[in-house]
Amino acid sequence: MTRLRRETRVFFTAMMFLTRLPVPPSTDHRPEYLQEAPRYFPWIGLLVGLIAACVYGVAALLFPPGIALALSIAGGILVTGAFHEDGFADVCDGFGGGWTKEKILAIMKDSRLGTFGVIGLISILALKFLSLQPLTRQRWPVSLTAGGAGIALGLLLLAHAASRFFAVLVMQFFPYAGDPETGKSRDVTRQRLSPAGLVVAAAALIPPFALIPPAYALTLFPAGLIAYGLTKYFVRWIGGYTGDCLGAIQQVTELSVYLGAYIIYSRWLPI
C-alpha cells in the first residue's frame, strides 16, 4: 500500500470514528488505522466546523440569524451523532453523582441520561448559542471574510479543530483510565502519536486564521488551560481519562474558544 493510500485510509478511519459522514466501504475499525487516526482528529473538526458554517450560511438566507445559528449548532451535532455531547453528559452524570472511581466509571458507562447530564447539556448548548449570537446579527455577507458572520465562520472552524486537538494532547500525555479491553476508545488510545503526527494534528489550527484576525489565537490559551485543569481533575478522581472525558474536554474547550472570542470581538475588535 502506498503512503498516500495509507494516509487516506487513516483519515477516513478518523472520520468514521468521530462522525456519521459516509466513508468508502473499505474503511473499517482495524486497530492499526485507529491507532494512527488521532492525528487527523483536528482536521475532522475543521470539516465539522465547515459543515456547521455552511448550514448557517444557507439557513441565514431564509431565517433570522438566531434561528440560523441554532440550526448550525444542531447540524454540527447531527454530523457527529452527538458523539462528544454524549461524553460530556456522561461525565456530568458520573462526576456529579459518583464519589469513588468505581462508582464514577459505572455511572459513565450507563447509557441512561441523568439530571446532571441534562443540566450540563442544556447549559453548554445555551452558552454556545449566546456566545456566538453577537457575531451573527448581520445577514450572511457576500464576502465570507466581511463582517461578523465571517468572524463566526472562522471561529467555528477554529473551535472545532482546536477542541479536538486538545483532546489529542490529553491522549498523548495522560494515562487511560477506562477498561483497556472493552473501552470504546481502547484502540485509539493504545499508541501515542509520533512528533510528526502531532505536527499534522496541530497544522489544522492554521486554516481558520485566513478568516479571523491573529488576535483570536489568544482564545487558545485559556482553552488549553481549561483542558489541562479538567484532565488533572479526572486524574485525581479516576486515575486518568476515558473516551467520555475526551468528549467533555472537546465540548468545554470549544465553548471556551467562543467565550474568549466574544470578549475579543466585543471589547477589542468590534466591527
N, C-alpha and C positions, 0 to 999 in steps of 0.2 A: 504494500500500500504506500503510495506517495505521501510526502509530507503534507501537501495541500489537502489531499483527500482525508488524511487523518485529522487534520485541524478542523476541517468541515464537519467531520463526524463528531468530534468533541463539542463543537459549537452547537450542533443540533441536539446532542445529548443534554447540554446545559439548557437549551430551550425547552426540551421535553420535560426536564426536571422542574423548572421554575414556572412554566406557563402551560396553557392549554392550546397554544397555537399548533397548527398542523406541522408535522415534520416528515421527512422521507420515510417510507415503510421500513427501510433498513436500519433505522435508528432504534436502539433498544436500551436496556438497562445494564449493559455489560460493565462490570466493575472497573475495568481498565480505562474506560472512557469517562465514567462517573468520577473517578479519582482526579482526572485532569480537568473536568468541566468547570470547577470554580474560577479558573482564570477568565472565563467568559461570562461569569455572572453579572458583573457591572455592564457588560455590553448588552446582555439581555435586558438589564434595567433601562438602558438607553432606548431599546426597542419598545419596551412597555411605556416609557415616558412619551415616546413619539406617537404611539397609538392613542394614548390619553389626550395628547395635544391635538391630534387630528380629529378626535371625537369632539373636542371643544370647538375647533375651527368650524366644523360642519354644523354643529348644534347652534353656534352663535349666529349663524345666518338665519335661523328660524325662531330662536327663543331669546329671551333676555339673558345677559351674561351669567346671572346667578344660576339659572336652570342649566345653561350650557356647562358651567363648571361642575354642577352636581352630576350631570351625565358623563362628564370627563372622568371624574373620580370613580363612578360606577363602571365605566368602561375599563379602567385600569384593573379594577377588582375582577371583572369578568375574564379578562385576558389571563390573569394568574390563577383563576379559580379560587380566589380568596386565600391563596396559599399562605401568604405572610400574615394576613389578618387572623387566620385561624390560629397560627402560632402565637401571635400576640394575645389573643383571647385566652388561650390555654395557659400562658404564663400568668396572666392576671388572675385566673382561677387558682392555679397551682400555688403561687406565692401569696395570694390573698387568703387562701383557705388552709394552707398546709404549714406545719411548724417543724417538721422533720424532713430530711432528704427523701426518705421513703414515701412519705405522705405527699410531698410536693410532686414527685415524679409520677405517683399513682394518679393524682388528680389531673396532671397534664396529659396522661395517656387516655383519660376518659373522654370519649367523643361528645358527651353532653356538654352544653354551654351553661355555665353558672352565672350567678349575679355579678361577680367581679368581672367576668368576661364581657357580659352585656354592657355594663357601665363603661368598661375600658374601650370597647369598640365604638360606642356612641360618642364618647369624649374625643377619641383620636380622630374620628371622621369629621366631627363638628369643627375641631381645631384646624384640620387641613382645609376645610371649606372656608372658614373665616379668615385664615391667614393668606389664602390665595385670592379671595374675593376682591380686595382693593386693586389688584393688578389686572382685573378682568372687567373693569367698568366700561371700557371702550368696546365698540364692535370690533370684530376681528379685522385687523388692518390689511390693506393690500400688500404692504411690506411686512413680513414676519418679524423684522428687526425694529419695527417702529412702534412706539407707544408701549403701554403697559402690557398688552396682550403678547407682544414679542418677548418681554421680560418673563411673563408667565410661561411661555413655551420653553425658554431656556432653563427656567427653574425646574420645570417638570423633568426635563432631561437630566439636569444635574442631580436633583434629589433622588431620582430613581437609580441612577448609576452609582452615586456616592454611597447611598444607604446599603446597597448590595456589596460595594467594595469594603465597607466597614465590617460587614458580616464575614467576608472572606478573610480579612485581617484577624478577626477573632478566631477563625478556624486555624490560622497559622500559629498562633502564639499561646493558645489556652487549651486545656485538656477537654476531651469529650466526656460528658457525664452520663450520657444515655447508655442503653444496653448495646454493646458493640456487635451483637449478633442479630438483634431484632429491631434496632432503631431505624427510623425512616431515613436518617442521614448517614447510616453506617459506612456505605461505600464512598460517599463524598468526603467524609472526614478522616478516612484511614490514611491518606497520604497528603503531606503538605506540599504546597507548590514550590517550584524552584524560583530563584531570584528572577529569572526571565519570565516565568509565569506571573509573578507579582507585577512586573513591569507591564505586561499585556493587560492585566486587570486594571492597573492604575491609569493606563492610557485612555480608558473610557471616560475619564473625568475631563478630558481636554475639549472634545467637540462642543459641549454646551456653551463654552465661552466665545463661540462665534456669534452668539445671540445675546449674551449678557455681559455687562462691564466686568473687568477683572476684580473689582471690589467685592463681588459676590462670592469670591473664593473664601472670604472671611467666614462665610457660613459653615465651612467645613471644619473649622477648629472647634467650635462648641459641639458640633455633631460628633466629632471624633472623641472629645472628652466624655460626652454622654455615653457613647458606645463602650468606652473603657470603663466608666463607672458602673454601667449596667453589668458588664461582664464580671467585674470584680465582685459585684453583689451576687451574681449567680455562683461564682466560685466559692464564695463564703458559705452559701446555703446548701448547694448540691455538689460542690467539688468541680464544677466546670460548666459547660454549656450543652444544650441539646438542640435539636432541629427547631423546636418551638422557641427556644431562646434566641436563635438566629432570626426567626421571623419577627420577634419582638424588637430586636435591635434594628432590623430593617425599617419597621414601622416608625419607631421613635426617632431614629436619625433622619428619616425622610421628613417627618414633621419638623424636626429641629432646623433643617435647611429652610423650610418655608417660613418658620417664625423668624429666623435670622434675616432672611431676605426681606421680610416685612419691615423690620427695623431699618435696614439699609435703604429700602425703597422710600419709606415714609419720612425718614429723618435726614438722610444724606443725599440721596439721588432721586428726588421727586421729578416726575416727568410732567 
